[in-house]
Structures are given as C-alpha cells and as structure tokens.
Amino acid sequence: MRRTRFDHSPCPIARTTDLIGDWWTPMVLREAFLGRRRFDEFQQALDLSRGVLAQRLGRLVDEGLLEKRLYQERPPRHEYVLTEKGRAFYPVLAAMWRWGSDWLWEPGTGPAFELYDRDSGRPIRPRVVDEETGLPIDVRRVRVGSRRRDRPAGEPGGGAR
C-alpha cells in the first residue's frame, strides 16, 4: 500500500508530517540531538534495521536536516551532522517531549528522564510561545487565515523563513 504524500500541501503541518510522520524519523532526530553521528551509533541506540535506518538518514540528508560527511576514507565511513535546518527542528521535539511528559504517564508518575539546561543544570519544561509577544500559544486565541501577501517572509504574518 502506498502512503499518501503531503509534501506539496498548502498546510505546514501536513508538509512536516510528510517529512517526519513515520515513527522512526523523530527518533533518529532525537538521537542526532543527543550527539549521535555515526550509522552504527544510531543503529545501536534505536535497534532498527540497517535498511530502515539508511532510508531515514537518507531522507533527512535529502531534506537538509542532516549533512553526510566523510570521516574515514578506507573503508569509506560517514557521519551525519545536524544542519541549521535540523537544529531548528529541536523545538518541535521539545514540544513533543513536554506533551508526552504531561499526558502519556499516569498521574503522579512521569518519564525516567528530564531535559536540563547545560549551564545552570536546572530542569527545562518546554513551552511553545508566540515569537512576537512571548505569550504561550493557546488554541482558543489562534485562528488560521490566508497569509498576507504584503508582508515579507520572516515577518509577522509573512511566509516561511
């Protein structure tokens, strides 16, 4: 059965789902954010087949989230390094972490791991906020509308950066 593609959808959620919508791709990205770079490191951490891992890494390279770099010539060995576009995806995973921590454990329990600030050591609880106001995003205050064409990309109401 062929999967439905959303890579040309007018909806940013649909396009993002097209890229990361299988269960392995976010996990591969999680491992990249944890510092994994080499194929064998990803495979050991995730315990998935070489073929599936090669497909997911290849797609992330093709889409510009990872860069494939040669680190050994004989035999040829590559590492996968997060790009700027890849690093920009971290807030999405952080939001998933927060939602999962809040909603997928029994009351009074939680995941065995937390996110911590590297400098201060304090726990981090990710929160999605509006870039312009700094206020938390609340579905009750948001609506979807056509992009205003008079605003350049990257400005409030403009297109993608």
N, C-alpha and C positions, 0 to 999 in steps of 0.2 A: 504494500500500500504506500503510495506517495504521500508525502506530507504537504500540507498547504504552505505556500511561501507568502511571506508578508514583507519582503524586502523592498517593495515598491509601494507599500501602503502609504496613504497620507497621514497616518497616525504614528507618532513617535513610539508609543507603547507597542504597537504591532511590529514596527521595524526592529525594536530592541528585542522583542520576543523572538523574532525570526533569527536573530544572532545568538541569543543565549537561552532559548526556550527549551532545550533538552536538559536533562538533569546533570549531565557531566560538565558542560561548559562553565557554569558558575563555579563548580568545584575546582576545575582546572585554574580558573582565575583566582579563586581563593588561595590555592597553593602557590601561585605566582606572587601574590601579595605577601605570603608568608616567607618568601625568599627562595622558593624552588626555581631552578633554571634549567636543569638538565632532564632529558627524557626519562632516564631511569629514576630520578628523584620523584618526578610526577607519578610515574607508574607505581613505585613502591608506596607512596603516600596514599594513592587513590585505589590501588588494587583493581585496575581495569585493564582490559586487553590492549596490546600494543596497537592494534588496528584502530580501535575507537579513539585511543589517545592521540595517535598520529592524525586522525581526521579532525579532532577538536583543536589540536595545536595548529594544524594547517589552516583551518578556518580563521582562527584568531590572528594568525600571521597575515593571511589574505585581507582581513578586515582592518588591519593596522593596530590591533591592540597589543600584539607581541611582535618583537623583531627576532628573527632567527639569525644567530651569529655563530660563525665557526670558531671553536675554541681549541680544536685539535685537528691537524691535517691527516695524520696516518695512524689509525684509520680516521676518516672524517667524522667529527663529532660536533654537534651544535648545542647551543644553549638558547633558551627562549627568554627574552628580556622584555619587561613591560615598557611600552612606549608612553608618550604623553597621553595619547588617547586611551590607552589601557589604564594608566594611573587615574585618569578622570572617571573611570568606571567604579572606583572604590566606594564612593558614597552610595552607590546602588547596592553593593554587597553589604555595606554597613547598615543600610536601612533594612535589608532582609534579615541581618543579624538581630537588629532591635525587634523587629516584628516577630521573628521566630522565638526570641527570648521571652517576649511578653505573652505570646499567645499559644505556643506549642508545648508547654510544660504544665503540669498540674499546679494549682495554686500552692504557693509556699516552696516550690522547687524551681529549678532553672538549669541552664546548661552548666557543664563542668568547667567551662572556660569563660573568661570575660575579655573585653578589649581594655587596654591600658594605654595611657599617654606615655610615650617613650621618655620624655623629660621629667615629668612630675611623678609618674608612677600611679597616678590616680585613675580609677576606673572611668571609662568613657561610655556614655549612653547616647548612641547616635540619634539624631533628630533631624528631620527634613524641614528646612526653613526657606522662606522666600528670600532670594538673594538681595532684593532691593530694601525690604523692610526689616529683615532678620526675624520676622514672626514665624512661628510654626505654621506649616501648611495644614489647613483644616478643610476637609471636603465640603463642609457646609458653607464655606466662603469662596469656593472656587467654581468657575464655570468655564466651559470650553467655547471658544469662538474663533472665527476666521482671523488669521494673522493680519495685522495691519501692515499694508504694503509700504506705508510712508515711514516705517521705522527700519533702520538697517539691522542686519543680523548682529546679534550680540547685545543689542539694546533692549530694554524692557518692551515686550510686545513684538520684537523683531524675530528674525529667523534664527536658525541654529548657528553656533559659532564655528 
